[in-house]
Structures are given as structure tokens and as C-alpha cells.
Amino acid sequence: MKLHWSSRSPFVRKVMIFAHECGLADRIECVRTVIAMNKPNTDLLRINPLGKIPTLVRDDGSALYDSTVICEYLDSLHDGRRLFPASGEARWKALRRHALGNNLMDNLMLWRNELLRPQQQQSPETLAAFELKVRNAVAELDIEADALESAPVDIGHVAIGCALGYADFRFGHLQWRNGGVRIARWQDEFAQRPSMRNTAHVDQ
């Protein structure tokens, strides 16, 4: 399988963390793919009409896109415990936590895109709204921290760990740990997993 990949994308990292947790990372060839908001990658558009990464090209040549779809596909390829629980309360908890982590990543990336605009074009109201949403998400995660620590790793853990890792990577000035001591402790421990260490962001 080939994964259109960038070391800077948190959604690509989510897929790779998931692949490591499932024992499938060695079956994936990472293809460095450069995309930008204002410069579509025409080669990628031929494979993924949305022109976004991650995009996974399967062995039969067909493509899957969106990190969640790719993770669900990878979860179907191994014989171990599923990271998407099949049913019951465990499933709804995992999906809710995944939504929290995934949308935190969304807000962080949109916030960064706003910050990359020329300063005179930036909206102070938009920047303030993103900061409020991110800090609110961290506060909610702080409430979840003990339950995350006691639960088996699933897609929720992966998304949350990835989102907070991206906050560390791009928003060090935010000092999010000040608003979430318990989730910071959980993140520091989760970051020691091989899946996290092997997929660290690199700004290149």
C-alpha cells in the first residue's frame, strides 16, 4: 500500500500511529506529497478528487481518502484487538473521543492557516474564536484523562494523542498544559509509545 504523506500533517500522522498500533506500518510505503491551500497538487488530484492527504492507494490501485476511513480500513486488515470497538458503550466512547480529537486537529489547522495569512488580512475575532475552541477542548480532555488512562487504546486515544502532539508541534506558545494538567500527564505518557515516537512531526 502507498500512503500520500507529509511529516507535518496531523491527519497523516494519525493514520501512521494507527498503522503502528495495528502492526501494519511495515506494509505501507510513504510517498512524500506536498499540498498547499492555494496550490493544488495536480498529481494527487488524479487519485483523490479532493486533493488532500492522507490518501491511501491500496494494492489493487484503488484509493481511500480521509484519515478516519483509512484507519477503519487498516483495522480490517489485522487479527488483533480492533481499535474501532464493534459495538456497545465502548464503541460510542471511542467514537466520541475520536470526534473530540479529530475536530481539535481541524481547529488547530484552521487556526494555523489564519495565522499564515498576511497580518493585515488576519481576523482578530477569528483568531480569538479558534483559541477559545482549542482551550475549551483541552479543558474537556482534562476531564477525560483518567478514563483514557484506564481504557485500552482505541481510535479515540490515537486522535487525541495526535491532536495534542500537533498542538505541541505548531502551538508551543499556547502552553495548553496550563489548562489541562491531567491530560498533559496522559499525553506525556502516551507520547512514549513506539507508535508516537516513530511518527513524530518534522518541519520539512
LINWOWO-V926554 format. One record per run of one state. SS is the DSSP state (H for helix, E for strand, C for the rest). FROM is the first residue (numbers start at 1). LEN is the number of residues. If there is no record, write none. Layout:
SS,FROM,LEN + SS,FROM,LEN
This chain:
C,1,1 + E,2,4 + C,6,4 + H,10,13 + C,23,2 + H,25,3 + C,28,1 + E,29,4 + C,33,3 + E,36,1 + C,37,2 + E,39,1 + C,40,2 + H,42,4 + C,46,9 + E,55,3 + C,58,5 + E,63,3 + C,66,1 + H,67,9 + C,76,12 + H,88,28 + C,116,3 + H,119,3 + C,122,2 + H,124,27 + C,151,4 + H,155,16 + C,171,1 + H,172,3 + C,175,1 + H,176,4 + C,180,1 + H,181,10 + C,191,3 + H,194,4 + C,198,7
